[in-house]
């Protein structure tokens, strides 16, 4: 059995779809299955089992010998979540329990961290373990991921293979449910359909003109390639960045969506919400050197090609992975 936590979510559900597409069977989906508005993400998935998140740890403790691999993708991922009790329970303590059970039952493990651990980027975006202690996340979500990363690296007992990945700005199919936290590609497409134009946030730093804020946007299909590569090769355990390795501006991104639709760009700028303004990342760019040195060689999809694939093959026909 291959277990995927966060199975109803964006990356988890896309991962299940890709595993199925590649011929893997006995897929076990773990999530909060009372969250029914995400159910379309499991359409067409042939699942061996569905296990509620609240029951999974007990299930794994008694069925660990039957599990071949665990992808721990599930987390509370909202960057505007300020209830530390929730973040501590789901992103820290739950992840520790998954790690410990995988160690106990000798189950290889891949888990999701986040580029939110880098904070404002003043310390750069190197995933060298020696730099991790100096990182200062700007929100409780990033802090929760940082706490688990540091705890994990301090462990002397580990699963037989493990890898953690600091996801940068992932976009692609199956993210429709994320609301405000969905990618700018998703929001731009829907704004164009409804209003014929795209609104981007104004900049509040003089060194960044409006629309020139830059992020490392990485296509979910590339993320899945990395995750499955790690499952299949199981070498060079470690904590790695997972981005495209090249930052693009929000203006470039919006323009790419218009190009994918064959429409001339129409872009305006609006005030950034005050609740995110103080802790907003103006630049992210993954340093992928350690991932490449570890043996990963499949590369990443060209930015404009990725946006066009998402828009034309998933958003326009309203389909899922």
HELIX and SHEET records of a PDB file:
HELIX    1   1 UNK A   10  UNK A   21  1                                  12    
HELIX    2   2 UNK A   36  UNK A   42  5                                   7    
HELIX    3   3 UNK A   53  UNK A   63  1                                  11    
HELIX    4   4 UNK A   64  UNK A   66  5                                   3    
HELIX    5   5 UNK A   84  UNK A   87  1                                   4    
HELIX    6   6 UNK A   88  UNK A   93  3                                   6    
HELIX    7   7 UNK A   94  UNK A  104  1                                  11    
HELIX    8   8 UNK A  115  UNK A  118  5                                   4    
HELIX    9   9 UNK A  129  UNK A  134  5                                   6    
HELIX   10  10 UNK A  140  UNK A  153  1                                  14    
HELIX   11  11 UNK A  176  UNK A  181  5                                   6    
HELIX   12  12 UNK A  184  UNK A  195  1                                  12    
HELIX   13  13 UNK A  220  UNK A  233  1                                  14    
HELIX   14  14 UNK A  250  UNK A  261  1                                  12    
HELIX   15  15 UNK A  274  UNK A  277  1                                   4    
HELIX   16  16 UNK A  289  UNK A  293  1                                   5    
HELIX   17  17 UNK A  303  UNK A  310  1                                   8    
HELIX   18  18 UNK A  311  UNK A  315  3                                   5    
SHEET    1   A 7 UNK A  49  UNK A  52  0                                        
SHEET    2   A 7 UNK A  27  UNK A  31  1                                        
SHEET    3   A 7 UNK A   2  UNK A   5  1                                        
SHEET    4   A 7 UNK A  69  UNK A  72  1                                        
SHEET    5   A 7 UNK A 108  UNK A 114  1                                        
SHEET    6   A 7 UNK A 162  UNK A 167  1                                        
SHEET    7   A 7 UNK A 238  UNK A 242  1                                        
SHEET    1   B 2 UNK A 169  UNK A 171  0                                        
SHEET    2   B 2 UNK A 217  UNK A 219  1                                        
SHEET    1   C 2 UNK A 198  UNK A 201  0                                        
SHEET    2   C 2 UNK A 267  UNK A 270  1                                        
SHEET    1   D 2 UNK A 214  UNK A 215  0                                        
SHEET    2   D 2 UNK A 248  UNK A 249 -1                                        
END                                                                             
